[in-house]
Amino acid sequence: MTYEELPQTLPIFPLHGVLLLPGGNLPLNIFEKRYLAMFDDALRDNRLIGIIQPRVTGAPELYSVGCAGRITAFEETPDGRYEIKLKGVSRFRFEDELEQVSGYRRVAPLWDEFRDDTDQEKKCLGVKREKLKDLLKKYFEREGMNCDWHAVDGATDGKLITCLSMTCPFEPVEKQALLEEKCCKKRSEMFMTLLEMEVCK
């Protein structure tokens, strides 16, 4: 999807502690009636859904920056849920919330600030791989997480930092900081700093 194809209205799915980045893949399990309606409407339109964090769990107030993802796959379960996959397209900022439709929230997204997000062919970010792997091994061991090290070695810097930023269980405010970082290079530097801080706790 190109920058010119991004819409003027966007349905949003508030999820505390969940991060979607441009180029990243996010699985979702949808079961609430309002979000089932949102999914059906998105399928009929441009397949875009905005993922955005509430500032506090369960509170209506949202952060002003989220990321739009395009539905790339879905499956309806026997009990009426949808298991879907979103691929991050572009971040957005919003100021105005629109009238709700079928109980779900919508915003008027501002895309200009993140115009480069739709160009997802990221060059090398200069990530120090050996240092990163050393930190990851310590962090994953502490968190009880497994890692496919062959996948780590084979991924480009951009894809690796995107995937790790989304999957590492950082605090919601830290995930939001990663989302709002100006560029991929700065995000990779912030990710390394956060990882070092976690390992040194």
VMD Tcl script that draws the C-alpha trace (Angstrom):
set ca {
  {0.00 0.00 0.00}
  {1.38 3.42 -0.96}
  {1.24 6.64 1.02}
  {-1.32 8.03 -1.42}
  {-3.67 5.10 -0.71}
  {-3.82 5.68 3.06}
  {-7.39 6.54 4.18}
  {-8.85 9.61 5.89}
  {-10.71 7.55 8.47}
  {-9.41 4.53 10.37}
  {-11.05 2.04 12.78}
  {-8.93 1.54 15.87}
  {-8.33 -1.43 18.15}
  {-6.98 -0.23 21.54}
  {-4.64 -2.85 23.03}
  {-2.55 -2.15 26.12}
  {1.02 -3.43 25.88}
  {0.72 -4.47 22.23}
  {3.08 -3.04 19.61}
  {2.68 -3.09 15.84}
  {5.41 -1.56 13.68}
  {5.56 -0.95 9.92}
  {6.58 -4.20 8.26}
  {5.82 -6.25 11.37}
  {3.31 -9.10 11.58}
  {0.79 -9.24 14.42}
  {-1.61 -12.15 15.12}
  {-4.90 -11.19 16.77}
  {-7.78 -13.12 18.27}
  {-11.04 -11.18 17.88}
  {-14.17 -12.17 19.79}
  {-15.94 -9.03 21.10}
  {-19.05 -8.14 19.10}
  {-17.91 -4.59 18.31}
  {-14.53 -5.77 17.04}
  {-16.09 -8.54 14.98}
  {-18.13 -5.77 13.33}
  {-14.99 -3.68 12.88}
  {-13.23 -6.58 11.20}
  {-16.16 -7.21 8.84}
  {-16.26 -3.51 7.90}
  {-12.49 -3.41 7.34}
  {-12.70 -6.41 5.03}
  {-15.33 -4.64 2.94}
  {-13.22 -1.48 2.77}
  {-9.40 -1.27 2.67}
  {-8.54 -4.01 5.19}
  {-6.83 -1.49 7.50}
  {-7.14 -1.47 11.30}
  {-5.26 0.87 13.62}
  {-3.52 -0.66 16.64}
  {-3.08 1.87 19.43}
  {-2.39 1.71 23.16}
  {-4.61 3.11 25.91}
  {-2.55 5.22 28.27}
  {-3.79 3.06 31.15}
  {-5.25 -0.44 30.98}
  {-8.98 -0.22 30.31}
  {-9.03 3.59 30.24}
  {-10.60 5.44 27.27}
  {-7.70 7.89 26.83}
  {-5.32 6.79 24.08}
  {-1.78 7.60 23.09}
  {-1.77 9.94 20.10}
  {0.36 7.64 17.90}
  {-0.56 4.17 16.66}
  {0.18 1.96 13.66}
  {-2.20 0.86 10.91}
  {-2.04 -2.77 9.88}
  {-3.53 -4.47 6.84}
  {-5.42 -7.74 7.23}
  {-3.36 -10.30 5.31}
  {-5.00 -13.52 6.51}
  {-7.93 -14.60 8.65}
  {-9.83 -17.66 9.78}
  {-13.21 -17.93 11.43}
  {-13.30 -20.41 14.29}
  {-16.24 -22.74 15.06}
  {-17.17 -20.60 18.10}
  {-17.46 -17.42 16.01}
  {-14.10 -15.81 16.71}
  {-11.71 -14.45 14.08}
  {-8.03 -15.32 14.12}
  {-6.37 -12.71 11.94}
  {-2.94 -11.52 10.91}
  {-2.07 -7.86 10.45}
  {0.96 -6.53 8.61}
  {2.08 -3.08 9.74}
  {1.74 -0.44 7.02}
  {2.27 3.00 8.54}
  {2.19 4.83 11.82}
  {-0.31 7.61 12.31}
  {-1.03 10.43 14.72}
  {-4.52 11.52 15.56}
  {-6.13 14.55 17.15}
  {-9.81 13.96 16.44}
  {-11.88 10.93 17.27}
  {-14.90 10.32 15.04}
  {-18.37 9.03 15.80}
  {-18.35 5.36 16.69}
  {-19.73 2.74 14.31}
  {-21.25 -0.48 15.67}
  {-19.59 0.26 19.02}
  {-15.99 0.52 17.77}
  {-13.89 3.67 17.74}
  {-12.57 5.54 14.72}
  {-10.08 8.37 14.21}
  {-9.08 10.82 11.51}
  {-5.43 9.72 11.07}
  {-2.61 12.12 10.19}
  {-0.03 10.27 8.10}
  {2.38 13.02 6.92}
  {4.78 12.73 9.86}
  {5.40 9.08 8.99}
  {5.45 9.35 5.21}
  {8.52 7.09 4.90}
  {6.84 4.18 6.72}
  {5.32 2.76 3.54}
  {8.84 2.29 2.14}
  {9.71 -0.85 4.05}
  {12.90 -1.77 2.19}
  {15.16 -0.80 5.07}
  {18.92 -0.68 4.64}
  {21.44 -1.96 7.16}
  {21.05 -0.12 10.45}
  {24.55 -0.85 11.64}
  {23.38 -3.11 14.46}
  {26.29 -4.68 16.38}
  {25.14 -8.27 15.98}
  {27.49 -9.96 18.44}
  {26.62 -7.51 21.18}
  {22.92 -7.88 20.37}
  {23.08 -11.69 20.50}
  {24.95 -11.62 23.79}
  {22.33 -9.34 25.33}
  {19.46 -11.37 23.86}
  {20.80 -14.65 25.26}
  {20.94 -13.16 28.75}
  {17.54 -11.50 28.39}
  {15.77 -14.57 26.94}
  {17.26 -16.82 29.61}
  {16.00 -14.49 32.33}
  {12.54 -14.25 30.76}
  {12.29 -17.97 29.99}
  {11.98 -17.31 26.26}
  {13.28 -19.37 23.34}
  {14.90 -18.00 20.19}
  {15.61 -19.26 16.69}
  {19.20 -18.08 16.36}
  {19.37 -19.10 12.70}
  {16.48 -16.72 12.03}
  {18.28 -13.98 13.95}
  {21.43 -14.48 11.88}
  {19.49 -14.52 8.60}
  {17.31 -11.47 9.18}
  {18.14 -7.97 7.99}
  {18.71 -5.34 10.67}
  {15.36 -3.71 9.98}
  {13.31 -6.91 10.15}
  {15.19 -8.12 13.21}
  {14.70 -4.94 15.25}
  {11.04 -4.74 14.20}
  {10.38 -8.33 15.27}
  {12.29 -8.06 18.54}
  {10.69 -4.72 19.45}
  {7.25 -6.26 19.00}
  {7.89 -9.54 20.82}
  {10.10 -8.60 23.77}
  {7.91 -8.04 26.85}
  {8.96 -4.47 27.57}
  {6.72 -2.14 29.57}
  {3.87 -0.47 27.59}
  {5.48 2.97 27.91}
  {8.73 1.55 26.50}
  {6.86 -0.06 23.60}
  {5.24 3.30 22.89}
  {8.63 4.99 22.88}
  {9.90 2.45 20.33}
  {6.82 3.09 18.18}
  {7.24 6.85 18.24}
  {11.00 6.86 17.55}
  {11.65 8.95 14.45}
  {13.43 6.39 12.28}
  {14.54 2.74 12.23}
  {18.12 3.66 13.07}
  {17.06 5.52 16.21}
  {14.66 2.69 17.12}
  {17.48 0.15 16.90}
  {19.61 2.29 19.21}
  {16.75 2.64 21.69}
  {16.08 -1.09 21.56}
  {19.70 -1.87 22.41}
  {19.59 0.61 25.31}
  {16.37 -0.92 26.68}
  {17.84 -4.41 26.36}
  {20.99 -3.39 28.22}
  {18.91 -1.83 30.99}
  {16.82 -4.99 31.35}
  {19.84 -7.29 31.45}
  {21.55 -5.12 34.06}
  {18.59 -5.08 36.47}
}
mol new
graphics top color blue
foreach p $ca { graphics top sphere $p radius 0.5 }
foreach p [lrange $ca 0 end-1] q [lrange $ca 1 end] { graphics top cylinder $p $q radius 0.2 }
display resetview
